[in-house]
Amino acid sequence: MVREKESIIECNLPFLINRHEFTKIVDPKHKFKVVARDIPSEIKKNIIKAINNSPIVKPFIKKMLIQP
């Protein structure tokens, strides 16, 4: 089954992009809003653990993570 869905997130190829570059890849005609959520610390710990254990996340990105 092939799913076709437009997305700006490619979870299989993580890379760091700054806000200036982000605005270049997002069509300005489509509005978006950055929303910060209150994520429980246990979930944050699990996410960070998964990122640190991932072989495809670059070491410099792993070093930027703030440990909860």
PDB file of N, CA, C and O in Angstrom:
ATOM      1  N   MET A   1       0.844  -1.183   0.000  1.00  0.00           N
ATOM      2  CA  MET A   1       0.000   0.000   0.000  1.00  0.00           C
ATOM      3  C   MET A   1       0.885   1.240   0.000  1.00  0.00           C
ATOM      4  O   MET A   1       1.752   1.394   0.860  1.00  0.00           O
ATOM      5  N   VAL A   2       0.664   2.105  -0.952  1.00  0.00           N
ATOM      6  CA  VAL A   2       1.432   3.337  -1.062  1.00  0.00           C
ATOM      7  C   VAL A   2       0.576   4.491  -0.575  1.00  0.00           C
ATOM      8  O   VAL A   2      -0.550   4.697  -1.027  1.00  0.00           O
ATOM      9  N   ARG A   3       1.137   5.226   0.346  1.00  0.00           N
ATOM     10  CA  ARG A   3       0.433   6.399   0.861  1.00  0.00           C
ATOM     11  C   ARG A   3       1.037   7.632   0.236  1.00  0.00           C
ATOM     12  O   ARG A   3       2.257   7.793   0.202  1.00  0.00           O
ATOM     13  N   GLU A   4       0.193   8.485  -0.249  1.00  0.00           N
ATOM     14  CA  GLU A   4       0.668   9.749  -0.791  1.00  0.00           C
ATOM     15  C   GLU A   4       0.124  10.865   0.083  1.00  0.00           C
ATOM     16  O   GLU A   4      -1.081  11.109   0.135  1.00  0.00           O
ATOM     17  N   LYS A   5       1.037  11.532   0.764  1.00  0.00           N
ATOM     18  CA  LYS A   5       0.649  12.623   1.645  1.00  0.00           C
ATOM     19  C   LYS A   5       1.784  13.631   1.646  1.00  0.00           C
ATOM     20  O   LYS A   5       2.943  13.274   1.861  1.00  0.00           O
ATOM     21  N   GLU A   6       1.452  14.878   1.408  1.00  0.00           N
ATOM     22  CA  GLU A   6       2.484  15.905   1.435  1.00  0.00           C
ATOM     23  C   GLU A   6       2.957  16.100   2.864  1.00  0.00           C
ATOM     24  O   GLU A   6       2.156  16.179   3.795  1.00  0.00           O
ATOM     25  N   SER A   7       4.257  16.176   3.020  1.00  0.00           N
ATOM     26  CA  SER A   7       4.819  16.374   4.342  1.00  0.00           C
ATOM     27  C   SER A   7       6.135  17.109   4.220  1.00  0.00           C
ATOM     28  O   SER A   7       6.872  16.925   3.252  1.00  0.00           O
ATOM     29  N   ILE A   8       6.425  17.935   5.193  1.00  0.00           N
ATOM     30  CA  ILE A   8       7.721  18.601   5.223  1.00  0.00           C
ATOM     31  C   ILE A   8       8.648  17.895   6.202  1.00  0.00           C
ATOM     32  O   ILE A   8       9.785  18.318   6.410  1.00  0.00           O
ATOM     33  N   ILE A   9       8.161  16.835   6.790  1.00  0.00           N
ATOM     34  CA  ILE A   9       8.967  16.086   7.752  1.00  0.00           C
ATOM     35  C   ILE A   9       9.343  14.746   7.141  1.00  0.00           C
ATOM     36  O   ILE A   9       8.475  13.970   6.744  1.00  0.00           O
ATOM     37  N   GLU A  10      10.626  14.483   7.069  1.00  0.00           N
ATOM     38  CA  GLU A  10      11.118  13.201   6.586  1.00  0.00           C
ATOM     39  C   GLU A  10      11.799  12.535   7.770  1.00  0.00           C
ATOM     40  O   GLU A  10      12.957  12.821   8.075  1.00  0.00           O
ATOM     41  N   CYS A  11      11.081  11.658   8.426  1.00  0.00           N
ATOM     42  CA  CYS A  11      11.576  11.042   9.659  1.00  0.00           C
ATOM     43  C   CYS A  11      12.749  10.100   9.423  1.00  0.00           C
ATOM     44  O   CYS A  11      13.506   9.813  10.351  1.00  0.00           O
ATOM     45  N   ASN A  12      12.910   9.616   8.201  1.00  0.00           N
ATOM     46  CA  ASN A  12      13.991   8.677   7.926  1.00  0.00           C
ATOM     47  C   ASN A  12      15.310   9.365   7.616  1.00  0.00           C
ATOM     48  O   ASN A  12      16.358   8.719   7.608  1.00  0.00           O
ATOM     49  N   LEU A  13      15.271  10.649   7.365  1.00  0.00           N
ATOM     50  CA  LEU A  13      16.485  11.397   7.056  1.00  0.00           C
ATOM     51  C   LEU A  13      16.535  12.676   7.884  1.00  0.00           C
ATOM     52  O   LEU A  13      16.336  13.765   7.346  1.00  0.00           O
ATOM     53  N   PRO A  14      16.796  12.562   9.176  1.00  0.00           N
ATOM     54  CA  PRO A  14      16.794  13.763  10.013  1.00  0.00           C
ATOM     55  C   PRO A  14      17.984  14.663   9.729  1.00  0.00           C
ATOM     56  O   PRO A  14      19.105  14.192   9.536  1.00  0.00           O
ATOM     57  N   PHE A  15      17.726  15.951   9.706  1.00  0.00           N
ATOM     58  CA  PHE A  15      18.791  16.926   9.579  1.00  0.00           C
ATOM     59  C   PHE A  15      18.347  18.221  10.225  1.00  0.00           C
ATOM     60  O   PHE A  15      17.155  18.490  10.372  1.00  0.00           O
ATOM     61  N   LEU A  16      19.319  19.004  10.600  1.00  0.00           N
ATOM     62  CA  LEU A  16      19.037  20.268  11.272  1.00  0.00           C
ATOM     63  C   LEU A  16      18.808  21.352  10.229  1.00  0.00           C
ATOM     64  O   LEU A  16      19.570  21.471   9.270  1.00  0.00           O
ATOM     65  N   ILE A  17      17.766  22.137  10.419  1.00  0.00           N
ATOM     66  CA  ILE A  17      17.485  23.240   9.502  1.00  0.00           C
ATOM     67  C   ILE A  17      17.099  24.460  10.347  1.00  0.00           C
ATOM     68  O   ILE A  17      16.296  24.361  11.274  1.00  0.00           O
ATOM     69  N   ASN A  18      17.684  25.601  10.008  1.00  0.00           N
ATOM     70  CA  ASN A  18      17.364  26.789  10.793  1.00  0.00           C
ATOM     71  C   ASN A  18      16.084  27.435  10.267  1.00  0.00           C
ATOM     72  O   ASN A  18      15.594  27.069   9.198  1.00  0.00           O
ATOM     73  N   ARG A  19      15.555  28.378  11.003  1.00  0.00           N
ATOM     74  CA  ARG A  19      14.272  28.990  10.644  1.00  0.00           C
ATOM     75  C   ARG A  19      14.319  29.673   9.283  1.00  0.00           C
ATOM     76  O   ARG A  19      13.351  29.620   8.524  1.00  0.00           O
ATOM     77  N   HIS A  20      15.439  30.310   8.976  1.00  0.00           N
ATOM     78  CA  HIS A  20      15.566  31.011   7.696  1.00  0.00           C
ATOM     79  C   HIS A  20      15.452  30.023   6.533  1.00  0.00           C
ATOM     80  O   HIS A  20      14.742  30.289   5.563  1.00  0.00           O
ATOM     81  N   GLU A  21      16.139  28.900   6.623  1.00  0.00           N
ATOM     82  CA  GLU A  21      16.067  27.880   5.576  1.00  0.00           C
ATOM     83  C   GLU A  21      14.676  27.248   5.528  1.00  0.00           C
ATOM     84  O   GLU A  21      14.176  26.928   4.450  1.00  0.00           O
ATOM     85  N   PHE A  22      14.057  27.070   6.685  1.00  0.00           N
ATOM     86  CA  PHE A  22      12.732  26.461   6.753  1.00  0.00           C
ATOM     87  C   PHE A  22      11.719  27.281   5.956  1.00  0.00           C
ATOM     88  O   PHE A  22      10.866  26.727   5.264  1.00  0.00           O
ATOM     89  N   THR A  23      11.822  28.603   6.062  1.00  0.00           N
ATOM     90  CA  THR A  23      10.881  29.454   5.333  1.00  0.00           C
ATOM     91  C   THR A  23      11.094  29.368   3.825  1.00  0.00           C
ATOM     92  O   THR A  23      10.200  29.727   3.059  1.00  0.00           O
ATOM     93  N   LYS A  24      12.249  28.904   3.389  1.00  0.00           N
ATOM     94  CA  LYS A  24      12.507  28.740   1.957  1.00  0.00           C
ATOM     95  C   LYS A  24      11.852  27.471   1.409  1.00  0.00           C
ATOM     96  O   LYS A  24      11.542  27.410   0.219  1.00  0.00           O
ATOM     97  N   ILE A  25      11.635  26.458   2.252  1.00  0.00           N
ATOM     98  CA  ILE A  25      11.073  25.205   1.754  1.00  0.00           C
ATOM     99  C   ILE A  25       9.569  25.085   1.997  1.00  0.00           C
ATOM    100  O   ILE A  25       8.932  24.157   1.497  1.00  0.00           O
ATOM    101  N   VAL A  26       9.004  26.012   2.757  1.00  0.00           N
ATOM    102  CA  VAL A  26       7.565  25.997   3.020  1.00  0.00           C
ATOM    103  C   VAL A  26       6.924  27.092   2.175  1.00  0.00           C
ATOM    104  O   VAL A  26       7.327  28.253   2.241  1.00  0.00           O
ATOM    105  N   ASP A  27       5.945  26.723   1.397  1.00  0.00           N
ATOM    106  CA  ASP A  27       5.242  27.669   0.532  1.00  0.00           C
ATOM    107  C   ASP A  27       4.561  28.729   1.404  1.00  0.00           C
ATOM    108  O   ASP A  27       3.724  28.385   2.238  1.00  0.00           O
ATOM    109  N   PRO A  28       4.898  29.997   1.230  1.00  0.00           N
ATOM    110  CA  PRO A  28       4.327  31.050   2.080  1.00  0.00           C
ATOM    111  C   PRO A  28       2.813  31.202   1.917  1.00  0.00           C
ATOM    112  O   PRO A  28       2.163  31.812   2.766  1.00  0.00           O
ATOM    113  N   LYS A  29       2.242  30.655   0.834  1.00  0.00           N
ATOM    114  CA  LYS A  29       0.793  30.721   0.643  1.00  0.00           C
ATOM    115  C   LYS A  29       0.071  29.830   1.646  1.00  0.00           C
ATOM    116  O   LYS A  29      -1.110  30.035   1.926  1.00  0.00           O
ATOM    117  N   HIS A  30       0.774  28.845   2.183  1.00  0.00           N
ATOM    118  CA  HIS A  30       0.191  27.942   3.164  1.00  0.00           C
ATOM    119  C   HIS A  30       0.639  28.388   4.547  1.00  0.00           C
ATOM    120  O   HIS A  30       1.825  28.347   4.875  1.00  0.00           O
ATOM    121  N   LYS A  31      -0.294  28.800   5.325  1.00  0.00           N
ATOM    122  CA  LYS A  31       0.039  29.288   6.666  1.00  0.00           C
ATOM    123  C   LYS A  31       0.315  28.112   7.598  1.00  0.00           C
ATOM    124  O   LYS A  31      -0.298  27.052   7.478  1.00  0.00           O
ATOM    125  N   PHE A  32       1.225  28.312   8.509  1.00  0.00           N
ATOM    126  CA  PHE A  32       1.503  27.321   9.540  1.00  0.00           C
ATOM    127  C   PHE A  32       1.801  28.055  10.825  1.00  0.00           C
ATOM    128  O   PHE A  32       2.191  29.223  10.820  1.00  0.00           O
ATOM    129  N   LYS A  33       1.614  27.361  11.914  1.00  0.00           N
ATOM    130  CA  LYS A  33       1.831  27.948  13.226  1.00  0.00           C
ATOM    131  C   LYS A  33       2.640  26.956  14.054  1.00  0.00           C
ATOM    132  O   LYS A  33       2.313  25.771  14.106  1.00  0.00           O
ATOM    133  N   VAL A  34       3.677  27.435  14.690  1.00  0.00           N
ATOM    134  CA  VAL A  34       4.472  26.597  15.573  1.00  0.00           C
ATOM    135  C   VAL A  34       3.795  26.614  16.938  1.00  0.00           C
ATOM    136  O   VAL A  34       3.568  27.675  17.520  1.00  0.00           O
ATOM    137  N   VAL A  35       3.480  25.431  17.435  1.00  0.00           N
ATOM    138  CA  VAL A  35       2.786  25.320  18.712  1.00  0.00           C
ATOM    139  C   VAL A  35       3.650  24.490  19.656  1.00  0.00           C
ATOM    140  O   VAL A  35       4.050  23.373  19.329  1.00  0.00           O
ATOM    141  N   ALA A  36       3.926  25.041  20.809  1.00  0.00           N
ATOM    142  CA  ALA A  36       4.692  24.316  21.820  1.00  0.00           C
ATOM    143  C   ALA A  36       3.716  23.566  22.714  1.00  0.00           C
ATOM    144  O   ALA A  36       2.742  24.142  23.200  1.00  0.00           O
ATOM    145  N   ARG A  37       3.970  22.310  22.926  1.00  0.00           N
ATOM    146  CA  ARG A  37       3.110  21.482  23.767  1.00  0.00           C
ATOM    147  C   ARG A  37       3.840  21.137  25.059  1.00  0.00           C
ATOM    148  O   ARG A  37       5.069  21.076  25.099  1.00  0.00           O
ATOM    149  N   ASP A  38       3.069  20.916  26.102  1.00  0.00           N
ATOM    150  CA  ASP A  38       3.638  20.481  27.374  1.00  0.00           C
ATOM    151  C   ASP A  38       3.693  18.951  27.343  1.00  0.00           C
ATOM    152  O   ASP A  38       2.697  18.271  27.593  1.00  0.00           O
ATOM    153  N   ILE A  39       4.860  18.439  27.036  1.00  0.00           N
ATOM    154  CA  ILE A  39       5.040  16.989  26.906  1.00  0.00           C
ATOM    155  C   ILE A  39       5.548  16.450  28.239  1.00  0.00           C
ATOM    156  O   ILE A  39       6.507  16.988  28.793  1.00  0.00           O
ATOM    157  N   PRO A  40       4.923  15.401  28.760  1.00  0.00           N
ATOM    158  CA  PRO A  40       5.366  14.824  30.032  1.00  0.00           C
ATOM    159  C   PRO A  40       6.837  14.390  29.965  1.00  0.00           C
ATOM    160  O   PRO A  40       7.305  13.907  28.934  1.00  0.00           O
ATOM    161  N   SER A  41       7.549  14.568  31.071  1.00  0.00           N
ATOM    162  CA  SER A  41       8.987  14.285  31.093  1.00  0.00           C
ATOM    163  C   SER A  41       9.302  12.825  30.766  1.00  0.00           C
ATOM    164  O   SER A  41      10.352  12.547  30.186  1.00  0.00           O
ATOM    165  N   GLU A  42       8.436  11.903  31.115  1.00  0.00           N
ATOM    166  CA  GLU A  42       8.688  10.483  30.806  1.00  0.00           C
ATOM    167  C   GLU A  42       8.694  10.245  29.298  1.00  0.00           C
ATOM    168  O   GLU A  42       9.510   9.479  28.787  1.00  0.00           O
ATOM    169  N   ILE A  43       7.787  10.901  28.597  1.00  0.00           N
ATOM    170  CA  ILE A  43       7.752  10.775  27.135  1.00  0.00           C
ATOM    171  C   ILE A  43       8.991  11.422  26.524  1.00  0.00           C
ATOM    172  O   ILE A  43       9.576  10.883  25.585  1.00  0.00           O
ATOM    173  N   LYS A  44       9.394  12.586  27.060  1.00  0.00           N
ATOM    174  CA  LYS A  44      10.607  13.252  26.573  1.00  0.00           C
ATOM    175  C   LYS A  44      11.823  12.341  26.740  1.00  0.00           C
ATOM    176  O   LYS A  44      12.654  12.233  25.839  1.00  0.00           O
ATOM    177  N   LYS A  45      11.920  11.689  27.897  1.00  0.00           N
ATOM    178  CA  LYS A  45      13.045  10.781  28.147  1.00  0.00           C
ATOM    179  C   LYS A  45      13.059   9.650  27.135  1.00  0.00           C
ATOM    180  O   LYS A  45      14.119   9.279  26.631  1.00  0.00           O
ATOM    181  N   ASN A  46      11.887   9.098  26.832  1.00  0.00           N
ATOM    182  CA  ASN A  46      11.804   8.004  25.858  1.00  0.00           C
ATOM    183  C   ASN A  46      12.172   8.460  24.451  1.00  0.00           C
ATOM    184  O   ASN A  46      12.823   7.728  23.707  1.00  0.00           O
ATOM    185  N   ILE A  47      11.758   9.660  24.091  1.00  0.00           N
ATOM    186  CA  ILE A  47      12.099  10.203  22.772  1.00  0.00           C
ATOM    187  C   ILE A  47      13.602  10.421  22.667  1.00  0.00           C
ATOM    188  O   ILE A  47      14.219  10.046  21.669  1.00  0.00           O
ATOM    189  N   ILE A  48      14.190  11.024  23.690  1.00  0.00           N
ATOM    190  CA  ILE A  48      15.633  11.278  23.686  1.00  0.00           C
ATOM    191  C   ILE A  48      16.406   9.970  23.650  1.00  0.00           C
ATOM    192  O   ILE A  48      17.413   9.861  22.951  1.00  0.00           O
ATOM    193  N   LYS A  49      15.945   8.987  24.391  1.00  0.00           N
ATOM    194  CA  LYS A  49      16.602   7.669  24.379  1.00  0.00           C
ATOM    195  C   LYS A  49      16.563   7.060  22.978  1.00  0.00           C
ATOM    196  O   LYS A  49      17.557   6.511  22.503  1.00  0.00           O
ATOM    197  N   ALA A  50      15.402   7.162  22.320  1.00  0.00           N
ATOM    198  CA  ALA A  50      15.263   6.623  20.968  1.00  0.00           C
ATOM    199  C   ALA A  50      16.166   7.353  19.979  1.00  0.00           C
ATOM    200  O   ALA A  50      16.780   6.726  19.116  1.00  0.00           O
ATOM    201  N   ILE A  51      16.248   8.676  20.104  1.00  0.00           N
ATOM    202  CA  ILE A  51      17.123   9.453  19.224  1.00  0.00           C
ATOM    203  C   ILE A  51      18.574   9.071  19.451  1.00  0.00           C
ATOM    204  O   ILE A  51      19.321   8.872  18.493  1.00  0.00           O
ATOM    205  N   ASN A  52      18.980   8.966  20.712  1.00  0.00           N
ATOM    206  CA  ASN A  52      20.365   8.595  21.023  1.00  0.00           C
ATOM    207  C   ASN A  52      20.715   7.193  20.548  1.00  0.00           C
ATOM    208  O   ASN A  52      21.873   6.920  20.232  1.00  0.00           O
ATOM    209  N   ASN A  53      19.741   6.310  20.493  1.00  0.00           N
ATOM    210  CA  ASN A  53      19.980   4.937  20.036  1.00  0.00           C
ATOM    211  C   ASN A  53      19.862   4.783  18.521  1.00  0.00           C
ATOM    212  O   ASN A  53      20.176   3.724  17.978  1.00  0.00           O
ATOM    213  N   SER A  54      19.413   5.825  17.846  1.00  0.00           N
ATOM    214  CA  SER A  54      19.218   5.749  16.398  1.00  0.00           C
ATOM    215  C   SER A  54      20.555   5.817  15.658  1.00  0.00           C
ATOM    216  O   SER A  54      21.370   6.700  15.925  1.00  0.00           O
ATOM    217  N   PRO A  55      20.779   4.893  14.737  1.00  0.00           N
ATOM    218  CA  PRO A  55      22.031   4.933  13.966  1.00  0.00           C
ATOM    219  C   PRO A  55      22.019   5.990  12.858  1.00  0.00           C
ATOM    220  O   PRO A  55      23.069   6.288  12.289  1.00  0.00           O
ATOM    221  N   ILE A  56      20.857   6.560  12.544  1.00  0.00           N
ATOM    222  CA  ILE A  56      20.816   7.529  11.449  1.00  0.00           C
ATOM    223  C   ILE A  56      20.856   8.980  11.903  1.00  0.00           C
ATOM    224  O   ILE A  56      21.028   9.878  11.078  1.00  0.00           O
ATOM    225  N   VAL A  57      20.701   9.225  13.201  1.00  0.00           N
ATOM    226  CA  VAL A  57      20.792  10.600  13.708  1.00  0.00           C
ATOM    227  C   VAL A  57      22.264  10.928  13.926  1.00  0.00           C
ATOM    228  O   VAL A  57      22.992  10.194  14.595  1.00  0.00           O
ATOM    229  N   LYS A  58      22.680  12.042  13.346  1.00  0.00           N
ATOM    230  CA  LYS A  58      24.089  12.453  13.430  1.00  0.00           C
ATOM    231  C   LYS A  58      24.477  12.774  14.872  1.00  0.00           C
ATOM    232  O   LYS A  58      23.665  13.306  15.630  1.00  0.00           O
ATOM    233  N   PRO A  59      25.729  12.448  15.257  1.00  0.00           N
ATOM    234  CA  PRO A  59      26.189  12.712  16.624  1.00  0.00           C
ATOM    235  C   PRO A  59      26.052  14.171  17.054  1.00  0.00           C
ATOM    236  O   PRO A  59      25.734  14.438  18.213  1.00  0.00           O
ATOM    237  N   PHE A  60      26.286  15.121  16.145  1.00  0.00           N
ATOM    238  CA  PHE A  60      26.195  16.531  16.552  1.00  0.00           C
ATOM    239  C   PHE A  60      24.758  16.908  16.905  1.00  0.00           C
ATOM    240  O   PHE A  60      24.538  17.784  17.742  1.00  0.00           O
ATOM    241  N   ILE A  61      23.783  16.261  16.282  1.00  0.00           N
ATOM    242  CA  ILE A  61      22.384  16.516  16.636  1.00  0.00           C
ATOM    243  C   ILE A  61      22.088  15.912  18.003  1.00  0.00           C
ATOM    244  O   ILE A  61      21.403  16.530  18.818  1.00  0.00           O
ATOM    245  N   LYS A  62      22.596  14.717  18.258  1.00  0.00           N
ATOM    246  CA  LYS A  62      22.392  14.071  19.558  1.00  0.00           C
ATOM    247  C   LYS A  62      22.971  14.911  20.689  1.00  0.00           C
ATOM    248  O   LYS A  62      22.399  14.975  21.777  1.00  0.00           O
ATOM    249  N   LYS A  63      24.099  15.551  20.431  1.00  0.00           N
ATOM    250  CA  LYS A  63      24.750  16.371  21.460  1.00  0.00           C
ATOM    251  C   LYS A  63      23.956  17.628  21.793  1.00  0.00           C
ATOM    252  O   LYS A  63      24.117  18.199  22.872  1.00  0.00           O
ATOM    253  N   MET A  64      23.105  18.057  20.874  1.00  0.00           N
ATOM    254  CA  MET A  64      22.315  19.277  21.112  1.00  0.00           C
ATOM    255  C   MET A  64      21.087  19.027  21.966  1.00  0.00           C
ATOM    256  O   MET A  64      20.454  19.979  22.422  1.00  0.00           O
ATOM    257  N   LEU A  65      20.738  17.785  22.191  1.00  0.00           N
ATOM    258  CA  LEU A  65      19.544  17.476  22.965  1.00  0.00           C
ATOM    259  C   LEU A  65      19.702  17.891  24.423  1.00  0.00           C
ATOM    260  O   LEU A  65      20.748  17.681  25.036  1.00  0.00           O
ATOM    261  N   ILE A  66      18.662  18.472  24.954  1.00  0.00           N
ATOM    262  CA  ILE A  66      18.653  18.834  26.356  1.00  0.00           C
ATOM    263  C   ILE A  66      18.017  17.671  27.114  1.00  0.00           C
ATOM    264  O   ILE A  66      16.880  17.284  26.844  1.00  0.00           O
ATOM    265  N   GLN A  67      18.752  17.133  28.044  1.00  0.00           N
ATOM    266  CA  GLN A  67      18.253  15.998  28.823  1.00  0.00           C
ATOM    267  C   GLN A  67      17.205  16.488  29.807  1.00  0.00           C
ATOM    268  O   GLN A  67      17.455  17.428  30.561  1.00  0.00           O
ATOM    269  N   PRO A  68      16.023  15.855  29.808  1.00  0.00           N
ATOM    270  CA  PRO A  68      14.972  16.315  30.750  1.00  0.00           C
ATOM    271  C   PRO A  68      15.315  15.978  32.194  1.00  0.00           C
ATOM    272  O   PRO A  68      14.544  16.292  33.101  1.00  0.00           O
TER     273      PRO A  68
END
